[in-house]
Each structure stands twice: as structure tokens, then as C-alpha cells.
Amino acid sequence: MTVITILSIVFSAAYTSISFVGHAKSGFLNNESYNKDLREKSIKKTSKSDSESIAAVIETYILKQEQFFKSENKLGRFKEIGFADTTASMYFQIQDLGAGIGVTYKSMFGCSRNSTWFYTTSIQDGKFTWYTSAPQDENCKEAFPKLYILTPNSECVN
């Protein structure tokens, strides 16, 4: 019985070693290609659906803030301007900045974790002006191009 146990352990170890070497040769342990594959899958999964819906949310916010400014001549928070963030997203978090909106990426594939886009406003001499700030990470630009081309009207006059 002891001989059978020892032989089983030896064969298991040999099989595991051969299997491990085979996976290593096929690129299984190649972190760069593994991470690239994960990133590409993540980009395909999130960039089309989630980032487009987040871009639509931002566009809605911009319109609501501009309409509120035209009628009230001041800036408003989400509730005040009638903006309701109805997008439940596991990848993005929306923040009410009072004078703008912030969008933070909460995942870690395709773009740096906690990368944040800001769409903010100010009023100077009765003019309502938009400012945008986006992460400089090239991966974010590739993964979420819609968030980079989304630019509100630079000025809105009451």
C-alpha cells in the first residue's frame, strides 16, 4: 500500500510539472499578454455600453444645468436643476460638484482605477462657461473616447 501511495505522489508531481511547463511555454505566465487580453475584453465590455450611457448622463446634466442657468441666472446642484442620475453603473461613479459633475472610473482594466473626468462651470460677467478636465492616461483615451470628445458649449449667455 505504501508503494502505491508513493507512486501516486510521484506520478502526480510529474504530471503537474509537465502541465505547468506546457502552460508556461504557451504564454500562460506571460503577464503582459495576459493583462492585454483582460484589458481588451474589459474595454469591449464596458466601453460600448457603460461609457456611452455615462456620456448620455453627462450630456443630460449639461443641458439641465444650462436650462437652469438661463431661467434662474445661477448654478444648481443635481436636485435643484432636476437632474436625476438614473444610471446604475458598476464601473463609473457620478459626483455632484455643485458647479459641475465628476465621473470616476471604479474598475482597474482598460484605464487607471479612480481616473476622473470633471465637467465644471463658472459664471463671470453674466456668462456661463464650461471647463473640462480629463485623465491624461492613454489607456483611458483608448477605452473611453466618448468621454474625451464630449465637450459642452464653452459659453452660455443668459
Order of alpha helices (4+ residues) and beta strands (2+ residues): alpha-alpha-alpha-beta-beta-beta-beta-alpha-alpha-beta
